[in-house]
């Protein structure tokens, strides 16, 4: 089985209800049996998500997400085979918010704390997400 990592960006559709706790609980239930792992960053306005697993499973999940009315303007940033997982033990970790500490991490890598999906370097974005999980643990909800 090939190991695939997919990264996407989307905006939250404000006309749809969003229960982020219920979303993570669904990930906690479904992802382990599909051998999917990853991280979801949600700042109240947009999502950045990394999904890792088998190519078929990652593709199927992305297609479900792309049809989810809670998302708008979804942009696939990257989808590639990888040698190892970045988030091997998390069925889906959630990083929420944009406090001052989170803002500092973004500004270390980018000129602004607003991610431009049209121009972002995905490798740099993955570095930001890894730093967020290490440096802002109070903002992290982990489901294993």
N, C-alpha and C positions, 0 to 999 in steps of 0.2 A: 504494500500500500504506500502510495506517495503521501508525504506530509506536506500540506499546503497551508500558507498563511495568507489571509485576505484582510485588507484594511479598507474601510470606507468611512466617509463623512456624510452626515445628513443634518438637515435642520429639523427641529421639532415642529410638527404641525400644531399650532396653538388651538385649533378648533377641535382637536381630539383630546380626550382625557388620557392622562398618563399616570399610572401607578408604578413608579420605579421599583418599589419593593416587590410587587407582584411580578414584574418583569424579571427581576433577578431570581425570584423563587422558581419561575418557569425554567430559567436557564439551569438552575440547580437540579431540577427534576429531569430535564431532557438531555442536557449536554453530556453527562457522564456515560450514558448508555450509547451515545453516538461517538464517544471519545473526542469530544470537542472541548477546547480550552480557549481562554482569551481574557481580554480586558475591554471594558466599556467606559469611556470618559464621557460624562454628561455635565454640561455647565449651565443647564437651564434653558439654553437656546439651541445648542447643536450637540450632536453625538459624534464621537470618533470611536470606532470599534475595531478591535483586532480579533479575528476568529482563526483558530488553528485546528487542524485535524485532517482527516482523509479528504481527498479532492471532491468526491461525490457528496459527502456530508457537508462540507464547507459551502459548496456550490448550492446545495438544496436550501441550507439555512439563509444564505445571502438572498436567494430568490424569494423566500418567505418574507424576509425583512424588507426587500424592495417593494413588496405589495402591501406592507403594513401602513395603514393610513396615519399612524403616529409620526411617520417620517415624510419629509418633503425634500425635494432637491438632493436626492441621494447621489453621491459620486463615488464610484469605485476608484480608490487611490492606488491599490496594488493587489495583485493576486499572483503568488509565485510558489513553486516548490521550495522547501527549505530543508535543511539538515536536522534541525532540532527546534523544539518549541521555546518560545520566550516565556510562556506562562504555563509550564507543564502541570502544575498542581491545582489550578483554578478552573472549575467548570465555567465560571465567568466572574471576574472581579469587577467591581464598580468603583470608579473614581468620580466623585460628584463635586461640583462647585468650582468657583473661581475666586478663592480668597487671595490674600496678599502673598502667601507662601507659594501657592500654585502659579500665580502671576509671575513671580520671580523665576520659577523654573522655565516657563514659556519664554520669558524675556532673555534668558541665558542663551537660547537657541535661535529665537526669531526677533525681528525688530518690533513686533507687537504681540500682544497676548491673544489676538484674533487670528485663527488659522485660516489661511486662504487656500481652499482645496484645489484651486486651479494651479497654484504655483508651489505648494509645499513639497519639500523633499521627504519622501516616505521614510527613508532611513533615519533622518533627523527627527521626524515625528515619532518614530519608534523609540529613539533615545529619550525624547521628552517623556513619553509614557512610562518607560522604565524608571526614569528619575522621579516621576510623580509617585509611583508606587513605593519607592524607597524613602522619599523625602517628605511625603505628606500622608503618613499612615493613618492619621485620624480622619482623612477624607476617603479612605478605602474600605469598601465592604467586600469581603471575600466569601465566595461560595465554593465549597469543594465537593 
